[in-house]
Amino acid sequence: MKSKTAIALFTMFGFASGASYSACAQREAYDQPYRPQVHFSPERNWTNDPNGLVFYHGEYHLFFQYNPFGDTWGHMSWGHAVSRDLLHWRQLPLAIPEENGVMIFTGSVVIDHSDTSGLCKPAKECLVAVYTGDSNTPDGHRETQNLAYSLDDGRNWKKYERNPVLDLHLADFRDPSVSWDEERHDWIMAISLPKEHKVSFYHSKDLKQWVHASDFGPAGDTNGVWECPDLLRVPLDGKQGSLWALMVGLNPGAPQGGSGEQYFLGEFDGTSFKVSKERGAHGWTNYGKDDYCSISFNGMPAGGQPVLIGWMNNWDYASKLQTSPWRGQMSLARKLSLVRDQSGLALAQDPVIDPLRKTAVPLQLEALSCSKGSVATLSPPYELDFEEVSPSEKSFGVRIYYDDQHWTEIGFDKAKGEFYIDRTRSGETSIPGFDVKTTAPVAPGRPYNCKLIIDRSSVEAFAQNGTIAMTNLVYPPTTSNRIVFFPSGPETAKVHAHLWKLASIWQGGDREHGANSR
Ligand code: FRU
């Protein structure tokens, strides 16, 4: 009862941040030492998975698992933010609150273009959210599927009075990923049976009545529960055609420890999903520790690339992160495509970042031939791209957030055939599970290149043309701003690099120390 009243007040007075801020107040609210400058984080409180990603009437909507009352997991509700470019987000009042002991878990938002649900009246179309309601009932813990709808571009939501729409009387049955099947004129839902390591598919004509179609799994990695499935069609890069991708969160048991996300590539015939037999048809959406439950946007223009956003965190330590007054942030949006080459199939990710490139920072490349030469000093956020331009047996890479005692190392280990991010000396590493080097196997035939997006508390790496995505949180001392390539000596001349200072999405909240100033 207490929490219900508080949520009502919260919504009524629009206490969620960002809605009516002056640029100055916004800058201050988002200027703490570890506050992400190019990634979305709520102004305050806890967030986990992104939910209900949808592009509608020119706006990208990011709903997210949110606790309106504190910075730990609980009272799960849907927070809300909107953007016109997938970079600059404005947080809006709470969208769908926990109510009557039913928490609002992860789910989707679809555009019901022809009012198939009958919920849109008097409008002809509306947004419909399909989410898991999580509650403790006299018969035990229950997870059911429910609807809420909005007739005003996602600003106000009403829960469907006949909820739930799908109830198997199960304790674990969650995270519906719903989309419109253009070919068969049908709604399709992929939903997780977490402990059975299965994704179930359901059909519906009206979003209210759901008919079971098939189950996928167990398959691939089954070391932990399966959560947050997402089914989407991904185009082949530069070629005709596409394949279906089924992405599934795994927690714990991911290769780097804790939570992670695997993908399967194959065919979906409207009823069941079959994994391709090609090499690379099973892989990891991210080889870092900190990208979980990424899902794709509904409502994207036909023929365009799908776009994903994930929760930049790991259930290993999410509640222990020392950030305040917020806890949790989202990954950058990534455009997806498929690569098919001599190494097989792979999902390729390209972060949306170019509009934030502010100034190209010259790199003192001659310093590379001196031992410990730093090529620039720059405070985050920035983008650093580098690639090997003539083949060599030598490992190479870069140390960032560098101050002689601390650094984060990112590179290619040629002897081991690995790409890696080593954050064991990165600064704050005392949180259990944080002190790690994450690795991914390299495909020898693919280029040795890497795009790095460096924020105040994260490194997002896209190596080998984005076929390796690796996202890691990092908590460096704020003065560790040097950039140092290795190895030093003539070998490094074989590496080309570009550096850009990025504009803060919170408008000037970055602390510019200036390039090469030390
Ligand atoms: C994944 C998850 C989902 C669930 C949500 C609850 O991180 O456990 O399965 O819907 O978080 O917050």
Boltz pocket constraint, residues with backbone or C-beta under 6 A from the ligand:
constraints:
  - pocket:
      binder: B
      contacts: [[A, 48], [A, 49], [A, 65], [A, 76], [A, 105], [A, 106], [A, 132], [A, 174], [A, 175], [A, 227], [A, 228], [A, 293]]
      max_distance: 6.0
